[in-house]
Amino acid sequence: MSATPSKSLRYFVAVAATAVAFTARFLLKSAFDDFAPLLMFTLSIVVSAWYGGLGPGLLATALSLLLGDYFFLEPLYSFYAKNFAERIELLFFLGIGISISVLSQARLSLEAKRQQLLARERDARRAAEDANRLKDEFLSTVSHELRTPLTAINGWAQMLCAGRLNAAQSARALETIVRSARSQNQLINDLLDVSRIVTGKMRLDIAPLKLGSVIKAAVEAVRPAAEAKGIHLSMLLDPAAETLSGDSERLQQVVWNLLSNAIKFAPTGGRVEVRLRRVNSHVEIAVADNGHGRTSTVCGRRSRCA
């Protein structure tokens, strides 16, 4: 969009254009003699109105009338005693100046509206692109969130079907499957409430919890995926940081995501460690693997975490 000239600059151009037209007409006075004494001033009106619109065009018209009448119409150096033909010429020149100014103002108004429409179109296109990007990010997040509990359910179910688990391990597998299914159901319920997701008003069920239990549940959910890659999972939990208030399902999703990413990028036969510790008035959950530059951290106040 072109920059709009300031009001003072537009009027300055009108005065300057009129001064140039007067100087040129005065220097060419002998050549023009009495022929079309106001013709040169028409150019100054055209320039002023084209550049500045109605106001500068009318200013150039008024200045041109005064200068042309005083210096180039008989009797010279006077505003009085004009004959009928010269008065008609002045009125005709005035009509031309006003018409040029009005038409130029209409052109500038249309140009301004066109620029506004272009700006709105650019804003609308940018908003649509942002909406598409947010939609893609949302679908990617939803896919990741839904896949994590399904991976746990599928992994433990396959191990149960293969009969490779003892009684204690089978009980733990069933517990993990039930918990993952419950989390999956919670995710689907959240997805059904699209308006809250779009506006960021996700419902949180805040209650006292043991953060260590949440971390252990998340570790058990991703253990089949870790064992499939031969990755060793370890936990280092600070008992002083365990008790707080928060949404256990949301926190488990957060730890799930961190562990899933760590397992994904850790090398086969590598290790993934989860650490829970108290840092002043906060608690910190850190997930690290022995892949290149892989450490993820979540912090929250001891009194509340969600």
N, C-alpha and C positions, 0 to 999 in steps of 0.2 A: 504494500500500500504506500503511495507517494505521500510525503509529508505535506501537510497543509500550511501555506505561508501565513505568517502572523498578520494581524490586522494592520499594524503600523507599517509593515513592509509593503502590503498591498497598496496602501495610500501613498507611500513614498514612490512606488513605481508609477502611480498615476501622475503625481507632480513631476517626476523626472521625465516621463514620456511627453507630457505637455510642454515642458521646458525645451526638450529636444525638438519637438515639432515647431515651437515658436522660433527657436534659433534658426532652424533650416528654412522656415518661411521668410524670416527676416533677411537671411543671407541671399535668398533667391528672389527677393522682392522685385528687383529690376527685371528678372527673367519672367516672372509671372505677371507683373504689373497689376492690373485690376482683375485678372482672370481667376476665378474661383479662390477668393482670398481665404476661405475657411477649409479648403480641401485638405491641406496638409494636417490640420488638426484632427481630421477624421481618423487618421492612422493612430494618433495618440489615444483616442477613445477606444478604438478596437483593441489596442495593446492593453490598456488599463482594464477594460471590461473583461477581456479574455483571461487575464491573469487574476484579477481580484473580484470580478462580479459586479453587482449592482452599485454598491457604494463608490468604489474607485471609478467606475465608468461614469457615474453622474458627476463626480468631482472633476474628472477630466473634461466632461462636457461643459460644466460651468466655467472652469478656468479658460477653456478654449473660446467660449463665447465672449468672455470679458477681454481676453487678449486680442482676439480677432476683431472685435468691435472697436476697441480703442486704437489699435495700431494699423489696421488694414482696411477699414471701411470709412468712406468719406462721411462727414469730415473727420480727418485723422485726429487722434489724441483727444477724443471726445466721445461721450456716450449718448449724445443728443442729436436731434435734427436729422435722423435717418430718413431716407426716402422710402416709398412704399416697397420697392423692389428689394432693398436691403433688409427691410423688416421681414419680408416674406422669406428671404434667404436665411435670416437668423432663426425664424420659427422652424423652417425646414431643417436646418442644422440641429436645432434643439430636439426635434422629433426623431431625427436619425440617431442622435446620441442616446436618447432615452430608450429607443428600440434596441440598439446594440447592447446597452447595459442590461435590459430585461432579458433578452435572449441569452446573453452570456451567463447571467445568474441562473437561468433555467438549466443551461448546460452544466454548470458547476454543481447544481443541486442533484441533477441526474447522476453525475459522476460520483458525488458523495454517497448517494443511495446505492450505486453499483458497488462501491468499495465496501459499504456496510454489508451488502448481500454476500460479497466475496468473503469477508471476514467471518460472517455467520456460517457460510458453507465450510470454511476451513475449520472453524470450531466444531461444527457438527461432524465433519469427517474425523477430526481428532478424537472427539468423544466416542464415535463408533469404533475407531481403532482401539481406544482404551478399553471399551466394553468387550471387544473381541479378545483382547489380551487378558483381561480379567476372567473372561469365560474360560479361556484355555488354561489359565492358572488354576481356576476353580476346579475344572474337570481333572487336571493333573493331581491336585490335592485330594479330590474325592477318590480317584483311582487308587492313590497311594494309601489313603486311610482305609478303604474297603479291602484292599489286598492284604494288609498286615494280619488282621484276625483270621482271614480265610487261609492264609499260609500256615498259621499255627494250627488251625483245625485240620487242614489237609495233612500236615506233617505228622501230627500225633495220631490221626486216624489211620494213616498208612502203617505206622509203627504198631498200632494195636492189631490191625489186620494181619500183619506179618508175624504176629505172635512172638516178638522179640523182647517184650517187656515182662518183668515180674509183677507180682501183685501190687507192690508199693508203687512201681513206675506206672502201672496201668491206672491206679487210682489217681495219681498225679496227672496222667494224660487226660482222663475223663474230666477232672476238675478244670484243667486248662481249656479243654474243648467247650465246656459249659460256660466258662468265663468269657472266652473269645466270642461264643455265639451271643452272649448277652451284650457284649460290647458292639458286636455287629448290628444287633437289633437297635441299640442306642444310636449308632451312626445313621441307620436308615431312617429312624424317627426324626433325627436332626435334618436329614436331607429333604424330608417331606415338608418341613417348615422353611420353604425357600426364602420367604420375606425376611426372616431373622438372619439367615446366612448372608443375604445380600446387604442388609443394613449393618451387619456386624454385631447384632444383638443376640449372640448365642447364649442360650440359657445355661447357667451353671448351678449345680447342686452342691452348695458349700456345706461341708460337715467335717468334724474332727476325723483325722485319719492318721494311720501309720505310714509314713512315706516309704519306709523300708519294705513294707508289704506290697505297696504299689510297684516298686522297682522289681521285687522278686517275681511278681505276677507277669510283668513285662518281659523279664528275662526268660521265664518258662515259656512264654508265648513264642519267642523267637528261637528257642533252643533247637528245635528240629532243623531250622535253616542253618544254624551255626554248625550242628553236627554233620550236616550234609557236606559242608566245606572243610570239616575237620578243624573248626575254629574253637578255641578254648575260651569259654565265658567265665569271668570272675567278677565278684562284687566286693567292694570295700565300703561298708556302711557305718557311719558314725551314729551311735545310739542317741547322742545329744541332739541330733538334727532330725529325728524321725517324726516327732509329734508336731502337727500343725493342722490348720484348717484349709480345705481345698476341695476340688472336684476330683475324686479319685479316677473317674473314667477319662477325663480330659488329661490328667497327669499321666495316666497309663498310656494314652495315645501319644503324648509327647515323648515319653521314654521309648515306646515302641518305634517311633520314627527314627529317633537317634540310634537305637540299636540296629534297626533294619539297614540304615545307611552305613553304619560301621561294618556290619557283616558283609554288605554288598562290596565295599571297597577294600576290606581286609584281604590279604593274600590267603590262598589255601593253606591250611595248617597254621594260620596266624592266631592272634589273640585279640579279644575285646574285653575291656575293663569298664565297669560302672563304679563311680565313686560318689558317695553322698557324704557331705561334711557341712559343718556349721562354720560360717564366715561372719564374725561379728553378729549383726542382727539379721543376717540372711542365711538361707541354706542354699547349697550349690550341688547340682547334679551334673557330673561330668562323664561323658562317654568317650573313650579313647580306643583306637586300634593301632596296630603297627603298620598300617598303610601310610603312604607319604602324606605328611601334614594333616592328619585326621584327628581332630579333637573338637567335640561339641559340648557346650555348657549351657545349662539352664539355671537361672538364679531366681530366688524369691524370698520374701520376708518370712520369718519363722511363724508369724501369727497367721498368715494367709498365703496360699499359693493356689493358682488356678490356671 
